[in-house]
Amino acid sequence: MNERWRRWMVPAIALLALASSAIGITNWFTYDDRYIIELNPAAHSLHRWWTAFQMSYWPRDWGGDGYRPLTVIAFKIESVLGGGIPISFHAANILLYMLVSVLVYFLARRLLPEWAAWVTAALFAVHPVHVEAVAGIVGQSELIVALAVLSALLLYLRDRMTGELRPRTAIGICVLYAIGCLSKEHGVVLPAILIAAELTVIDDAAPTRARVLRLRPFYLALTAIALAFIAVRAVVLSDHGIGGFQPFTPFSTLHISGPDRALTALGVVPEWIRLFYWPAHLSSEYGPPDIQIAQGIGLWQLPGFLLLVATLALGVVLRRRRPVISFGIAFVSIVLLPSSNFIIPAGIVLAERTLFLPSVGAMLVLGGVLVAAEEWLRARGQLTPPFLRTAGLFATLLILTGAVRSSQRTTVWKDNDTLFNHAVLDAPMAYRAHYMLGAWDFEMKRKRLGELEYRKALALFPYDAFLAYNLADQYRQAGMCGPALPLYEWSQSLDPNFPLGHSGYAWCLLNEDRFDDAKAQAYAAIRAGANLKSVRRILFIADSAKAAQKPSSKMEATTRRPRAGNVVQRASNLPDSVQKTAARIGGAARR
């Protein structure tokens, strides 16, 4: 490869990343962007910026979960620089994506021949699975963590592949580690990645004991940073009423055990591999019933189990013969672990944004396979000029196809109307796709459409207490307590400790003259932290109506009963699929 081509290799990678993502500069706030940034006043000012270290990532009104202060500070800076409009946030994401893609090239160049390193980085730069992390503003946390982790890994390999780890390098890696942890929680896996590099791609003739003793102070420093981060996170989130990690909603509702959660993750393994190596079909929603939730061992988990065992075994077998492939497999496995549900409960079952950093390892595996194939063909004298031209043409077409596909997919994240309507086309059997579209329709005052989507979601997966509660509340706000009451009851049967909806449920119970039940819900609302003024009014009306022996409607018109011809159906029962399983699931929820 001549010097002229070498000069263009890095700019070409950056330009490929730009071509894949640039169209997203015109996108608006979508999905979680609205709650983290657009509707969050704290994200629009640098006033008392340091308080980000004392706050949860999600605003308290939206759950108060997560601890990512550096990401929050980045959003504050971008909001101030851009006047709060989305373009500044999207520009930051695109720039970060270009930087990460270039770092992938530098990493691959340390481990692979130059031609294979470029192909590996080019495929990363145009990978369609990255669209969610880049086109969605909140994916910026994934990009910052990737930037920190890859920078630290490059520093580590620079020193360890040529000799000892220098003190200044160790300090730099520790700083980058802290940045990664404080940007998103999965940054905590960096030490495991460095250990995987030590066991695979770093060729050190020293005895294992000597290596451990030399590196022990460095790894103890990383351990101290990790423990400090975990402790601070626990303290901050406990102040917000959040303990530990929040599990995926269906896991909570169905009371999924740890083993069943891991079995569910086994079923997702084939989807991970497909998204890494054949991302023709993408979706913003992955969940039940499209993805099965395990309730015991089933035959459908076998493909995932076999793929997982075979992949891990391959990583072990190739540790000496093909260390780059072995390291790539270890990289993917380590980075996926926090969001996989194998060890700790995650708030998702699968999300494309969480595959951003793991895809670095997946592309390194591919690069290692290409090198192995090239060596095999060269040994057999089959690397003829026509073959090389054909291989180059195929690689070019693959890279261009990836760039076009990524650019097209980026337009799906243009705004919530586009995204949520596309989600039900991408994943018609995922209940959350219909749930989110219904919620957006209600927000846009398209109530009839919202009700239809909520009903579809309930029919697909009638075990989400939030979904039942939200539809009940929409009915109540429309003055239709008839269809609202069974939905309130259903949400509480799914989760007896469900914190929302007690006040609304109480108002509807008053509307039905069920005074004692209304009072019970009012007291439950107090325990859940509801507005005391509203709850006191419920208690006053219930007591006054009982004392006067009059219907509550004569005391105060709290809601109106549904009338014939209303645009929303009066159906007072849940969907058939709910009725058939109510007894069984209600019992399971109580257990």
C-alpha positions in Angstrom: 0.0 0.0 0.0 1.6 3.3 -1.1 2.0 6.4 1.0 -0.7 8.3 -0.8 -3.4 5.8 0.1 -2.1 5.7 3.7 -2.7 9.4 4.0 -6.3 9.0 3.1 -7.2 6.1 5.3 -8.1 8.0 8.5 -10.0 10.8 6.6 -11.9 8.1 4.7 -13.1 6.4 7.9 -14.3 9.7 9.3 -16.1 10.6 6.0 -17.8 7.2 6.0 -19.1 7.8 9.5 -20.2 11.2 8.4 -22.0 9.9 5.3 -23.8 7.3 7.4 -25.1 9.8 10.0 -25.1 13.4 8.6 -28.7 13.4 7.6 -29.6 13.1 11.2 -28.6 16.7 11.8 -32.1 17.8 10.9 -33.8 15.3 13.3 -35.9 16.5 16.2 -36.1 15.3 19.8 -37.4 11.7 19.8 -38.3 9.0 22.3 -36.3 9.4 25.6 -34.7 12.7 24.2 -37.9 14.5 25.2 -37.8 13.5 28.9 -34.1 13.7 29.4 -33.6 17.0 27.5 -36.5 18.7 25.8 -38.9 18.6 28.8 -36.2 18.7 31.5 -35.4 22.3 32.6 -32.2 21.1 34.3 -30.8 20.2 30.9 -31.1 23.7 29.5 -28.7 25.6 31.8 -25.2 25.5 33.1 -26.3 27.1 36.4 -24.9 25.0 39.3 -23.7 22.4 36.8 -21.9 20.5 39.5 -25.2 19.4 41.0 -25.4 16.9 38.1 -23.2 14.7 40.3 -25.9 14.7 42.9 -28.8 13.9 40.5 -30.1 10.9 38.8 -29.9 10.7 35.0 -33.7 10.4 34.6 -35.6 13.4 36.2 -37.4 12.4 39.4 -40.8 12.8 37.7 -39.9 10.2 35.2 -38.5 7.6 37.6 -35.3 9.1 38.8 -33.2 6.1 37.5 -29.6 6.0 36.2 -26.4 7.9 37.2 -24.6 9.6 34.3 -23.5 13.1 35.4 -20.9 13.7 32.6 -23.6 12.9 30.0 -25.9 15.4 31.7 -23.2 18.0 31.8 -22.5 17.4 28.1 -26.2 18.0 27.3 -26.2 21.2 29.3 -23.2 22.5 27.3 -24.8 21.6 24.0 -28.1 23.2 25.0 -26.4 26.5 25.9 -24.2 26.5 22.8 -27.2 25.7 20.5 -29.9 27.6 22.3 -31.7 24.4 23.2 -32.5 23.3 19.6 -31.8 19.7 18.6 -29.2 20.5 15.9 -26.4 21.1 18.5 -27.0 17.8 20.1 -27.1 15.9 16.8 -24.0 17.6 15.7 -22.2 16.5 18.8 -23.4 12.9 18.3 -22.1 12.9 14.7 -18.8 14.3 15.7 -18.4 11.7 18.4 -19.3 9.0 16.0 -16.6 10.1 13.6 -14.0 10.1 16.4 -15.0 6.7 17.7 -14.8 5.3 14.2 -11.3 6.7 13.8 -10.3 5.1 17.1 -11.6 1.8 15.9 -9.3 2.1 13.0 -6.3 2.8 15.2 -7.2 -0.1 17.5 -7.6 -2.5 14.5 -4.3 -1.3 13.1 -2.5 -2.3 16.3 -3.9 -5.8 16.0 -4.3 -6.5 12.2 -2.6 -5.8 8.9 -3.3 -2.3 7.6 -5.7 -3.4 4.9 -7.8 -5.5 7.3 -7.7 -2.7 9.9 -9.2 -0.3 7.4 -11.9 -2.7 6.3 -12.8 -3.4 9.9 -13.1 0.3 10.8 -15.0 1.1 7.6 -17.6 -1.6 8.3 -17.9 -0.2 11.8 -18.3 3.3 10.5 -21.3 2.3 8.3 -22.9 -0.3 10.5 -26.7 0.2 10.5 -27.1 -1.1 14.1 -25.4 2.1 15.3 -28.2 4.4 14.1 -30.2 4.3 17.3 -27.1 5.4 19.3 -26.2 8.2 16.9 -29.6 9.4 15.7 -31.2 9.4 19.1 -29.6 12.2 21.2 -29.6 10.2 24.5 -27.4 7.7 22.7 -24.6 10.2 23.3 -23.8 8.3 26.5 -22.9 5.3 24.4 -20.7 7.4 22.2 -18.8 9.0 25.2 -18.3 5.7 26.9 -16.9 4.2 23.6 -14.6 7.1 23.2 -13.3 6.7 26.8 -13.0 2.9 26.7 -11.3 2.8 23.2 -8.8 5.6 24.2 -7.9 3.8 27.4 -7.5 0.5 25.5 -5.3 2.1 22.9 -3.0 3.6 25.6 -2.8 0.3 27.3 -1.9 -1.6 24.2 0.6 1.0 23.1 2.6 0.4 26.3 2.0 -3.3 27.0 2.7 -4.5 23.4 6.1 -2.8 23.6 7.0 -3.2 27.2 5.9 -2.0 30.6 2.9 0.2 31.5 4.2 3.6 32.2 3.0 5.6 35.3 1.6 8.5 33.2 -0.2 6.0 30.9 -1.7 4.4 34.0 -2.9 7.7 35.3 -4.4 8.6 31.9 -6.3 5.3 31.8 -7.6 5.9 35.3 -8.9 9.3 34.3 -10.6 7.8 31.1 -12.1 5.0 33.2 -13.7 7.5 35.6 -15.0 9.5 32.5 -16.5 6.3 31.1 -18.2 5.2 34.4 -19.7 8.7 34.9 -21.0 8.8 31.3 -22.9 5.5 31.5 -22.8 2.5 33.9 -21.4 -0.1 31.4 -18.1 1.9 31.3 -17.3 0.0 34.5 -16.3 -3.1 32.4 -13.0 -1.5 31.2 -10.7 -3.5 33.6 -12.1 -6.7 32.3 -11.4 -5.7 28.7 -7.8 -4.8 29.6 -7.4 -8.2 31.3 -8.8 -9.9 28.2 -6.2 -8.1 26.1 -3.5 -9.3 28.5 -4.6 -12.9 28.0 -4.9 -12.7 24.2 -3.2 -10.0 22.0 -0.4 -9.0 24.4 2.7 -11.2 24.0 4.6 -11.0 27.3 7.2 -13.7 27.9 7.3 -13.0 31.7 5.7 -15.6 34.0 2.1 -15.0 34.9 3.0 -14.3 38.6 5.5 -11.7 37.6 3.0 -10.0 35.3 0.3 -10.0 38.0 2.7 -8.4 40.6 3.8 -5.7 38.2 0.3 -4.8 37.2 -1.4 -5.2 40.5 -1.2 -1.5 41.7 -2.7 -0.4 38.4 -5.6 -2.8 38.6 -6.2 -2.0 42.3 -6.5 1.6 41.3 -9.1 0.7 38.7 -10.9 -1.4 41.3 -11.0 1.6 43.7 -12.5 3.8 41.0 -15.1 1.2 40.2 -16.1 0.8 43.9 -16.2 4.5 44.4 -18.5 4.9 41.4 -20.8 2.2 42.5 -21.0 3.6 46.0 -21.7 7.2 44.8 -24.3 5.9 42.4 -26.0 3.9 45.2 -26.1 6.9 47.5 -27.5 9.3 44.8 -30.2 7.0 43.6 -31.2 6.0 47.1 -31.8 9.7 47.7 -34.2 9.6 44.8 -36.0 6.5 46.1 -34.4 4.1 43.6 -32.6 1.0 44.8 -30.3 -1.1 42.7 -31.0 -1.6 39.0 -34.5 -1.3 37.6 -35.6 -4.5 35.8 -37.5 -4.8 32.5 -41.2 -4.1 33.3 -42.5 -7.5 32.1 -39.9 -9.2 34.3 -41.3 -7.3 37.3 -44.9 -7.9 36.5 -44.5 -11.6 35.8 -42.1 -11.9 38.9 -39.4 -13.5 36.7 -36.7 -15.2 38.7 -33.0 -14.8 38.1 -32.7 -18.1 36.3 -35.7 -17.3 34.1 -34.2 -13.9 33.3 -31.0 -15.6 32.2 -33.0 -18.1 30.1 -34.7 -15.2 28.4 -31.3 -13.7 27.6 -30.3 -17.1 26.0 -33.2 -16.6 23.6 -31.9 -13.2 22.6 -28.4 -14.5 21.7 -29.3 -15.3 18.0 -30.7 -11.8 17.7 -27.4 -10.3 18.9 -25.4 -12.2 16.3 -27.9 -11.3 13.6 -27.7 -7.6 14.4 -23.9 -7.7 14.4 -23.5 -9.5 11.1 -26.8 -9.1 9.1 -28.6 -6.0 10.3 -31.0 -5.9 7.4 -34.0 -5.6 9.7 -33.9 -3.0 12.6 -36.4 -1.9 15.2 -36.6 0.6 18.0 -38.6 -1.9 20.0 -37.6 -5.5 21.0 -39.9 -7.2 23.5 -42.7 -9.7 24.2 -44.4 -11.5 22.7 -42.1 -11.0 19.7 -39.2 -12.0 22.1 -40.3 -14.7 24.5 -40.1 -14.2 28.2 -38.9 -17.5 29.8 -40.9 -19.1 32.5 -38.8 -22.3 32.7 -36.6 -24.1 30.3 -37.9 -24.4 26.7 -36.7 -25.8 23.4 -36.7 -22.3 21.9 -33.7 -21.4 24.1 -31.6 -24.2 22.6 -30.2 -22.2 19.5 -29.1 -19.4 21.8 -27.4 -21.8 24.2 -25.6 -23.6 21.4 -24.4 -20.4 19.8 -23.3 -19.0 23.1 -21.3 -22.1 24.1 -19.8 -22.4 20.7 -18.7 -18.8 20.5 -17.1 -18.8 24.0 -15.4 -22.1 23.2 -14.1 -20.7 20.0 -12.7 -17.8 21.9 -10.8 -20.1 24.2 -9.6 -22.4 21.5 -8.2 -19.6 19.3 -6.5 -17.7 22.1 -3.0 -18.6 20.8 -3.6 -19.4 17.2 -5.9 -16.4 16.4 -5.6 -14.0 19.4 -7.5 -11.1 17.6 -10.5 -13.3 17.1 -10.3 -14.5 20.7 -10.0 -10.9 22.0 -12.9 -9.7 19.8 -15.1 -12.5 21.3 -14.1 -11.6 24.8 -14.7 -7.9 24.1 -18.2 -8.5 22.9 -19.0 -10.8 25.8 -17.7 -8.4 28.4 -19.4 -5.3 27.1 -22.7 -7.0 26.5 -22.8 -8.5 30.0 -24.2 -5.5 32.0 -27.3 -5.1 29.7 -27.7 -8.8 28.8 -29.8 -9.8 31.9 -27.5 -12.7 32.5 -26.1 -11.2 35.8 -28.1 -8.2 36.8 -31.6 -7.1 35.8 -31.6 -4.6 33.0 -34.4 -2.1 32.0 -34.6 -3.7 28.5 -34.6 -7.1 26.9 -32.7 -5.8 23.9 -31.9 -2.3 22.5 -29.8 -1.5 19.4 -28.0 1.3 21.2 -26.5 -1.1 23.7 -24.8 -2.9 20.8 -22.7 0.1 19.8 -19.6 -0.6 21.9 -19.9 -4.4 21.6 -19.9 -4.1 17.8 -16.2 -3.0 18.1 -15.4 -6.5 19.2 -17.7 -8.0 16.6 -15.9 -6.1 13.8 -12.5 -7.2 15.2 -13.7 -10.8 15.0 -14.6 -10.2 11.4 -11.3 -8.6 10.7 -9.5 -11.6 12.2 -11.5 -13.9 10.0 -10.6 -11.9 6.9 -6.9 -12.2 7.8 -7.2 -15.9 8.4 -8.9 -16.3 5.0 -6.3 -14.2 3.3 -3.5 -16.3 4.7 -5.2 -19.5 3.8 -5.8 -18.4 0.2 -2.2 -17.0 -0.1 -0.8 -20.4 1.0 -2.7 -22.1 -1.8 -1.7 -19.5 -4.4 -5.3 -18.3 -5.0 -4.7 -14.6 -4.4 -4.6 -13.8 -8.1 -5.2 -10.2 -9.3 -8.7 -11.0 -10.6 -9.6 -12.5 -7.3 -8.3 -9.5 -5.4 -10.2 -7.1 -7.7 -13.4 -9.1 -7.1 -12.9 -9.1 -3.4 -12.2 -5.4 -3.4 -15.3 -4.7 -5.4 -17.4 -6.8 -3.0 -16.0 -5.0 0.0 -16.6 -1.6 -1.6 -20.2 -2.5 -2.4 -20.8 -3.8 1.2 -19.4 -0.6 2.7 -21.5 1.6 0.4 -24.6 -0.5 1.1 -24.0 -0.1 4.8 -23.7 3.7 4.5 -26.9 3.9 2.4 -28.8 1.7 4.8 -27.6 3.7 7.9 -28.5 7.0 6.2 -32.0 5.7 5.3 -32.5 4.3 8.8 -31.5 7.6 10.4 -34.5 9.3 8.8 -36.8 7.0 10.8 -35.6 8.9 13.9 -36.7 12.2 12.4 -39.5 12.8 14.9 -41.8 10.8 17.2 -44.6 10.6 14.6 -42.2 9.0 12.1 -40.4 6.8 14.7 -43.5 5.4 16.5 -45.4 4.7 13.3 -42.4 3.0 11.8 -42.0 0.9 15.0 -45.3 -0.9 14.6 -44.2 -1.8 11.0 -40.8 -3.0 12.2 -42.1 -5.0 15.1 -45.9 -5.5 14.8 -45.7 -8.3 17.4 -43.9 -6.2 20.1 -46.4 -4.8 22.5 -44.3 -1.8 23.4 -44.3 -0.6 19.7 -48.1 -0.2 19.9 -47.9 1.1 23.5 -45.5 3.9 22.6 -47.5 4.8 19.5 -50.7 4.9 21.5 -49.1 7.1 24.1 -47.9 9.5 21.4 -51.4 9.5 19.8 -52.9 10.4 23.1 -50.4 13.2 23.6 -51.2 14.6 20.2 -55.0 14.4 21.1 -55.6 11.6 18.7 -57.6 9.7 21.3 -59.4 7.2 19.1 -56.1 6.1 17.5 -54.4 6.1 20.9 -57.1 3.8 22.4 -56.8 1.4 19.4 -53.1 1.1 19.9 -53.3 0.6 23.6 -55.9 -2.1 23.1 -53.6 -3.8 20.6 -50.8 -3.7 23.1 -53.0 -5.1 25.8 -54.1 -8.0 23.5 -50.5 -8.8 22.7 -49.2 -8.6 26.2 -51.7 -8.0 29.0 -49.2 -8.1 31.8 -47.8 -4.5 31.9 -49.4 -2.6 34.9 -48.3 0.8 33.4 -50.1 0.1 30.2 -53.3 -0.9 31.9 -53.0 2.1 34.3 -52.4 4.6 31.4 -55.4 3.5 29.4 -57.5 3.6 32.5 -56.4 7.1 33.2 -57.2 8.2 29.6 -60.7 6.8 30.1 -61.1 8.6 33.4 -60.0 11.9 32.0 -62.5 11.5 29.2 -65.2 11.0 31.9 -65.6 7.3 31.3 -65.2 5.4 34.5 -67.1 2.4 33.2 -64.2 1.1 31.1 -61.6 2.6 33.4 -62.4 0.7 36.6 -61.5 -2.8 35.3 -58.2 -1.5 34.0 -57.4 0.1 37.3 -58.3 -3.2 39.0 -56.2 -5.1 36.5 -53.1 -3.0 37.0 -53.3 -3.5 40.8 -53.9 -7.3 40.4 -50.7 -7.5 38.3 -48.7 -5.5 40.9 -50.3 -5.0 44.4 -47.6 -2.5 45.1 -48.1 -0.5 41.9 -47.6 3.1 43.0 -49.7 5.0 40.4 -53.4 5.5 39.7 -54.8 5.3 43.2 -56.3 8.8 43.1 -57.9 8.3 39.7 -59.2 4.9 40.8 -60.7 6.4 43.9 -62.5 9.1 41.9 -64.0 6.4 39.6 -65.0 4.4 42.7 -66.8 7.4 44.0 -68.5 7.7 40.7 -69.9 4.2 41.2 -70.9 5.0 44.8 -68.3 2.5 46.2 -67.4 4.8 49.1 -65.4 2.3 51.3 -63.3 1.2 48.3 -62.7 4.8 47.3 -61.4 5.6 50.8 -59.1 2.6 50.7 -57.6 3.8 47.4 -57.3 7.3 48.8 -55.3 6.0 51.7 -53.2 4.0 49.3 -52.6 7.2 47.3 -51.4 8.9 50.5 -48.9 6.1 51.1 -47.7 6.5 47.4 -47.1 10.2 47.9 -50.1 11.6 46.0 -51.3 15.2 46.3 -52.9 15.5 49.7 -55.4 18.2 48.7 -57.0 16.0 46.1 -57.0 12.9 48.4 -58.6 14.8 51.2 -61.4 15.9 48.9 -62.0 12.3 48.0 -62.2 11.3 51.6 -64.5 14.2 52.4 -66.9 13.4 49.6 -66.9 9.7 50.5 -67.7 10.4 54.1 -70.2 13.1 53.4 -72.0 10.9 50.8 -72.2 7.9 53.2 -73.4 10.1 56.0 -76.1 11.7 53.8 -76.9 8.3 52.3 -76.7 10.0 48.8 -74.9 9.0 45.7 -71.6 10.8 45.3 -72.8 12.4 42.0 -75.3 14.4 44.1 -72.4 15.6 46.4 -70.1 16.6 43.6 -69.8 15.8 39.9 -66.3 14.3 39.8 -66.7 12.4 36.6 -69.4 11.9 34.0 -70.8 8.5 33.1 -70.3 7.4 29.5 -73.0 8.2 27.1 -74.2 6.1 24.1 -72.5 7.2 20.9 -69.3 8.3 22.6 -66.3 7.9 20.2 -64.6 5.7 22.7 -66.2 2.3 23.3 -67.8 1.8 26.6 -66.7 -1.9 26.8 -66.3 -2.4 30.6 -64.3 -5.6 30.3 -60.7 -6.2 29.4 -59.7 -7.8 26.1 -60.5 -11.5 25.8 -56.9 -12.4 26.2 -56.8 -10.6 29.5 -60.1 -12.3 30.8 -58.7 -15.7 30.0 -55.6 -15.2 32.0 -56.7 -12.9 34.8 -57.1 -15.5 37.4 -53.8 -17.2 36.7 -51.7 -14.1 36.4 -53.4 -12.4 39.3 -52.5 -15.3 41.5 -48.9 -15.3 40.2 -48.7 -11.6 41.0 -49.9 -12.1 44.5 -47.3 -14.8 45.0 
